[in-house]
Amino acid sequence: MELALVIAVIAIALIFDYTNGFHDAANAIATSVSTRALTPRVALLMAAVMNFLGAFLGTEVADTVGKGIIVTPSGQHGLVIVLSALIGAITWNLITWYFGLPSSSSHALIGGLVGAGLASTSVVLWSGIVDKVVIPMVLSPAIGFLGAFALMTAILWIFRRRNPGKTTRGFRLAQSLSAAAMALGHGLQDAQKTMGVMFLALLSTGHVQPGQGIPIWVKISAATAISLGTYSGGWRIMRTLGRRIIHLDPARGFASEAVAATVLYVMAIGLHAPVSTTHTITSAVMGAGATKRLSAVRWGVAKGIVTAWVLTIPAAGVVAAACYWLAHWILE
């Protein structure tokens, strides 16, 4: 039974990784597609390749997810907890994808771990959650908004006397680079979270030891799953992020992607924090758009997105807790 559960947890973790990919494909390419800097299929292929490469840039975020959220009991009991957390996260991903809301797959996973941990009376590492999840969760959108606003203001001032047509063409080319950087950051952040969960399952059954690194097959499988998910495309969320919040031009698309990618790298490599790529790019889009005029941003749409952000952790946690009670009754 334990071996069967390990296989099931690994399989469901990769399904979550796939849903993460198509749910968050918009993070990397929505602005580039909406400004016509890239065609949709070229953008998706580029994002998939960069997602795959980004997954191998480090394991800091995976270590935080695997060791810094909950203390998983050993054996079958620990596997049931991880399984329940994954189902909670997948459920929330599918709900928000259906309604076209760019919510955070990262926070859905963390909410699932906390919900299943509380339901099973496992030890939840609250200090680690505050330091590595809550504080970065607040800081990354704020930095994304203010950073994109500041960068776009500087761009408007620097290029104020340049030919508008040439400037627009130049920023369309620059967006190819900024979109690639954003996709690389998405792989660095989000593929590692799935690696962390898979490592958690292997750790609870003794297949790896606490001091060991993440096995290479875990890295390759997680990178492949998120890349395939990204290539399949999340068109519902792409429309929300690329057009419904604000109609972006290439310069504003470049500013939002460049700032968001920078935040992802700093949080992952510098602070080992699993931040939301969705929150970061969405707030950066709002910041860059606000330089046009505050009313240019559709704040009603933004309000619905922020509401989904607030609900993500508790909603995924509630679903994970319900799954745990059901799985515990059936399997244990």
C-alpha positions as CSV (number, residue, x, y, z in Angstrom):
1,M,0.0,0.0,0.0
2,E,2.8,2.4,0.9
3,L,4.6,1.9,-2.5
4,A,1.3,2.4,-4.3
5,L,0.7,5.6,-2.4
6,V,4.2,6.9,-3.2
7,I,3.5,6.3,-6.9
8,A,0.1,8.0,-6.6
9,V,1.5,11.0,-4.9
10,I,4.3,11.4,-7.5
11,A,1.7,11.1,-10.3
12,I,-0.7,13.6,-8.7
13,A,2.2,16.0,-8.0
14,L,3.1,15.9,-11.7
15,I,-0.6,16.5,-12.6
16,F,-0.5,19.5,-10.3
17,D,2.7,20.7,-12.0
18,Y,0.9,20.4,-15.4
19,T,-2.1,22.4,-14.2
20,N,0.4,24.9,-12.8
21,G,1.9,25.2,-16.3
22,F,-1.3,25.9,-18.2
23,H,-2.8,28.0,-15.4
24,D,0.3,30.2,-15.2
25,A,1.3,30.3,-18.9
26,A,-0.3,33.7,-19.0
27,N,2.3,35.0,-16.5
28,A,5.1,34.7,-19.0
29,I,3.5,35.5,-22.3
30,A,0.2,37.3,-22.0
31,T,1.6,40.8,-22.2
32,S,3.9,39.8,-25.2
33,V,0.9,38.2,-27.1
34,S,-1.4,41.1,-26.3
35,T,1.1,43.7,-27.7
36,R,1.8,41.4,-30.7
37,A,5.4,41.2,-29.9
38,L,5.1,37.4,-30.2
39,T,2.6,35.1,-31.9
40,P,0.7,32.9,-29.4
41,R,2.3,29.6,-30.5
42,V,5.9,31.0,-30.7
43,A,5.4,32.6,-27.3
44,L,4.1,29.3,-25.8
45,L,7.0,27.3,-27.2
46,M,9.5,29.8,-25.9
47,A,7.8,29.8,-22.5
48,A,7.8,26.0,-22.3
49,V,11.6,25.8,-23.2
50,M,12.5,28.6,-20.7
51,N,10.3,26.9,-18.0
52,F,12.2,23.7,-18.4
53,L,15.6,25.4,-18.2
54,G,14.5,27.6,-15.2
55,A,13.7,24.5,-13.2
56,F,17.4,23.6,-13.1
57,L,18.7,26.9,-11.8
58,G,18.5,26.0,-8.1
59,T,16.7,24.1,-5.4
60,E,16.3,26.8,-2.8
61,V,12.5,27.2,-3.2
62,A,12.1,23.4,-3.4
63,D,13.9,23.1,0.0
64,T,11.6,25.7,1.5
65,V,8.4,23.9,0.3
66,G,9.8,20.4,1.2
67,K,11.1,21.3,4.7
68,G,9.8,24.7,5.8
69,I,6.0,24.5,5.7
70,I,4.9,21.4,7.7
71,V,6.7,18.5,9.4
72,T,5.3,15.5,7.6
73,P,4.9,12.2,9.6
74,S,6.7,9.2,8.3
75,G,5.1,6.4,6.3
76,Q,1.7,6.1,4.9
77,H,0.2,8.8,7.1
78,G,2.6,11.4,5.7
79,L,1.7,10.3,2.1
80,V,-2.0,10.8,2.8
81,I,-1.2,14.3,4.0
82,V,0.8,15.2,0.9
83,L,-1.8,13.6,-1.4
84,S,-4.6,15.7,0.2
85,A,-2.6,18.9,-0.1
86,L,-2.1,18.3,-3.8
87,I,-5.7,17.6,-4.5
88,G,-6.7,20.8,-2.7
89,A,-4.2,22.8,-4.8
90,I,-5.3,21.2,-8.1
91,T,-9.0,21.8,-7.2
92,W,-8.4,25.6,-6.6
93,N,-6.3,25.8,-9.8
94,L,-9.1,24.4,-11.9
95,I,-11.7,26.6,-10.3
96,T,-9.8,29.8,-10.9
97,W,-8.8,28.7,-14.4
98,Y,-12.5,28.1,-15.3
99,F,-13.3,31.7,-14.2
100,G,-10.2,33.2,-15.9
101,L,-8.8,34.5,-12.6
102,P,-5.0,34.7,-12.4
103,S,-4.6,33.3,-8.9
104,S,-1.5,31.7,-7.4
105,S,-0.7,28.0,-7.9
106,S,2.1,28.5,-5.3
107,H,-0.2,29.7,-2.6
108,A,-2.8,27.0,-3.5
109,L,-0.1,24.4,-2.9
110,I,1.0,26.0,0.4
111,G,-2.6,26.4,1.5
112,G,-3.1,22.7,0.7
113,L,-0.1,21.7,2.8
114,V,-1.3,23.9,5.8
115,G,-4.9,22.6,5.5
116,A,-3.9,19.0,5.4
117,G,-1.3,19.5,8.1
118,L,-3.9,21.1,10.5
119,A,-6.5,18.4,9.7
120,S,-4.0,15.7,10.5
121,T,-2.7,17.6,13.6
122,S,0.8,17.6,12.1
123,V,3.3,20.3,13.1
124,V,2.8,23.5,11.0
125,L,6.0,25.6,10.9
126,W,4.2,29.0,11.4
127,S,7.5,31.0,11.8
128,G,8.7,29.7,8.4
129,I,5.4,30.4,6.8
130,V,5.4,34.0,8.0
131,D,9.1,34.5,6.9
132,K,9.0,32.6,3.6
133,V,5.4,32.9,2.5
134,V,3.4,35.7,4.1
135,I,6.0,38.5,4.1
136,P,7.1,37.8,0.5
137,M,3.4,37.4,-0.5
138,V,2.8,41.0,0.6
139,L,6.1,42.4,-0.6
140,S,6.3,40.9,-4.1
141,P,3.1,42.5,-5.5
142,A,3.9,45.9,-3.9
143,I,7.4,45.8,-5.4
144,G,6.0,44.7,-8.7
145,F,3.5,47.6,-8.8
146,L,5.9,50.3,-7.7
147,G,8.9,49.0,-9.7
148,A,6.9,48.8,-12.9
149,F,5.4,52.2,-12.3
150,A,8.9,53.7,-11.7
151,L,10.5,51.9,-14.7
152,M,7.7,52.9,-17.0
153,T,7.9,56.5,-15.8
154,A,11.6,56.5,-16.6
155,I,11.0,55.0,-20.1
156,L,8.4,57.7,-20.8
157,W,10.9,60.4,-19.9
158,I,13.9,58.9,-21.7
159,F,12.0,58.3,-24.9
160,R,9.8,61.4,-24.8
161,R,11.4,62.9,-28.0
162,R,12.0,59.7,-29.9
163,N,10.0,58.6,-33.0
164,P,7.0,56.7,-31.6
165,G,6.9,54.1,-34.4
166,K,10.6,53.2,-34.0
167,T,10.3,53.2,-30.2
168,T,7.3,50.8,-30.4
169,R,9.2,48.4,-32.7
170,G,12.2,48.5,-30.4
171,F,10.1,47.6,-27.4
172,R,8.4,44.8,-29.3
173,L,11.9,43.2,-29.8
174,A,12.8,43.9,-26.2
175,Q,9.7,42.2,-25.1
176,S,10.9,38.9,-26.6
177,L,13.8,39.1,-24.1
178,S,11.7,40.2,-21.1
179,A,9.1,37.4,-21.8
180,A,11.9,34.9,-21.9
181,A,13.3,36.2,-18.6
182,M,9.8,36.0,-17.1
183,A,9.3,32.4,-18.3
184,L,12.8,31.4,-16.9
185,G,11.8,32.9,-13.5
186,H,8.5,31.0,-13.6
187,G,10.4,27.7,-14.1
188,L,12.8,28.7,-11.3
189,Q,9.9,29.4,-8.9
190,D,7.0,27.1,-9.8
191,A,8.7,23.9,-11.0
192,Q,10.7,23.9,-7.8
193,K,7.6,23.9,-5.7
194,T,6.5,20.6,-7.2
195,M,10.0,19.2,-6.7
196,G,9.6,20.1,-3.0
197,V,6.4,18.2,-2.7
198,M,7.8,15.2,-4.4
199,F,10.8,15.3,-2.1
200,L,8.4,15.6,0.9
201,A,6.7,12.4,-0.2
202,L,10.0,10.5,-0.7
203,L,11.3,11.9,2.6
204,S,8.3,10.6,4.6
205,T,8.9,7.1,3.3
206,G,12.6,7.0,3.7
207,H,13.4,6.9,0.0
208,V,15.6,10.0,0.5
209,Q,17.3,11.2,3.6
210,P,17.0,14.8,5.0
211,G,20.5,15.8,4.1
212,Q,20.3,14.5,0.5
213,G,19.7,16.7,-2.5
214,I,16.7,16.4,-4.7
215,P,17.2,13.4,-7.1
216,I,17.8,14.3,-10.7
217,W,14.8,12.3,-11.9
218,V,12.5,14.5,-9.7
219,K,14.0,17.6,-11.3
220,I,13.6,16.3,-14.9
221,S,10.0,15.1,-14.4
222,A,8.9,18.3,-12.7
223,A,10.5,20.5,-15.4
224,T,8.9,18.4,-18.1
225,A,5.4,18.5,-16.6
226,I,5.3,22.2,-16.1
227,S,6.8,22.8,-19.6
228,L,4.1,20.6,-21.2
229,G,1.4,22.4,-19.2
230,T,2.7,25.8,-20.3
231,Y,2.8,24.8,-24.0
232,S,-0.9,23.7,-23.7
233,G,-1.7,27.3,-22.8
234,G,-4.1,28.9,-20.4
235,W,-6.1,31.1,-22.8
236,R,-8.8,32.1,-20.3
237,I,-6.3,33.6,-17.9
238,M,-4.3,35.0,-20.7
239,R,-7.2,37.2,-21.9
240,T,-7.7,38.5,-18.3
241,L,-4.0,39.4,-17.8
242,G,-3.3,40.6,-21.3
243,R,-6.4,42.6,-22.1
244,R,-9.0,42.9,-19.4
245,I,-6.9,44.6,-16.7
246,I,-5.5,47.2,-19.2
247,H,-4.7,47.3,-22.9
248,L,-0.9,47.3,-22.9
249,D,1.5,48.7,-25.4
250,P,5.0,47.1,-26.0
251,A,6.8,49.6,-23.6
252,R,4.5,48.9,-20.7
253,G,4.6,45.2,-21.5
254,F,8.4,45.3,-21.3
255,A,8.4,47.3,-18.1
256,S,6.0,44.9,-16.3
257,E,7.8,41.8,-17.5
258,A,11.3,43.1,-16.7
259,V,10.4,44.1,-13.1
260,A,8.4,40.9,-12.4
261,A,11.2,38.7,-13.6
262,T,13.7,40.6,-11.4
263,V,11.5,40.1,-8.3
264,L,11.2,36.3,-9.0
265,Y,15.0,35.9,-9.3
266,V,15.7,37.9,-6.1
267,M,13.0,36.1,-4.1
268,A,14.1,32.6,-5.3
269,I,17.9,32.8,-5.3
270,G,18.4,35.5,-2.7
271,L,15.6,34.9,-0.1
272,H,14.6,31.2,-0.9
273,A,11.0,32.4,-0.9
274,P,8.3,30.7,-2.9
275,V,6.5,33.8,-4.2
276,S,3.6,33.9,-6.6
277,T,4.6,34.6,-10.3
278,T,0.9,35.4,-10.8
279,H,0.7,38.1,-8.1
280,T,4.0,39.6,-9.2
281,I,3.3,40.0,-12.9
282,T,-0.3,41.1,-12.4
283,S,0.6,43.8,-10.0
284,A,3.4,44.9,-12.4
285,V,0.9,45.1,-15.2
286,M,-1.2,47.3,-13.0
287,G,1.8,49.5,-12.1
288,A,2.9,50.0,-15.7
289,G,-0.7,50.6,-16.8
290,A,-1.2,53.2,-14.1
291,T,1.4,55.5,-15.7
292,K,-1.1,56.1,-18.6
293,R,-3.6,57.3,-16.1
294,L,-5.1,55.6,-13.0
295,S,-8.5,55.2,-14.6
296,A,-6.9,53.3,-17.5
297,V,-6.6,50.3,-15.2
298,R,-9.9,48.4,-14.9
299,W,-9.9,48.4,-11.1
300,G,-13.2,46.3,-11.0
301,V,-11.4,43.5,-12.7
302,A,-8.4,44.0,-10.4
303,K,-10.6,43.8,-7.4
304,G,-11.9,40.4,-8.5
305,I,-8.3,39.2,-9.0
306,V,-7.2,40.4,-5.6
307,T,-10.2,38.7,-4.0
308,A,-9.1,35.4,-5.5
309,W,-5.6,36.0,-4.1
310,V,-7.0,36.5,-0.6
311,L,-9.1,33.4,-0.9
312,T,-6.5,31.1,-2.4
313,I,-4.7,29.8,0.7
314,P,-7.8,29.3,2.9
315,A,-9.9,27.8,0.1
316,A,-7.2,25.3,-1.0
317,G,-6.6,24.5,2.7
318,V,-10.3,23.7,3.3
319,V,-10.4,21.4,0.3
320,A,-7.2,19.7,1.4
321,A,-8.6,19.2,4.9
322,A,-11.7,17.6,3.5
323,C,-9.7,15.4,1.3
324,Y,-7.5,14.4,4.2
325,W,-10.5,13.3,6.3
326,L,-11.9,11.3,3.4
327,A,-8.5,9.7,2.5
328,H,-7.7,9.0,6.2
329,W,-11.0,7.2,6.6
330,I,-10.5,5.1,3.4
331,L,-6.8,4.4,3.5
332,E,-5.8,4.5,7.2
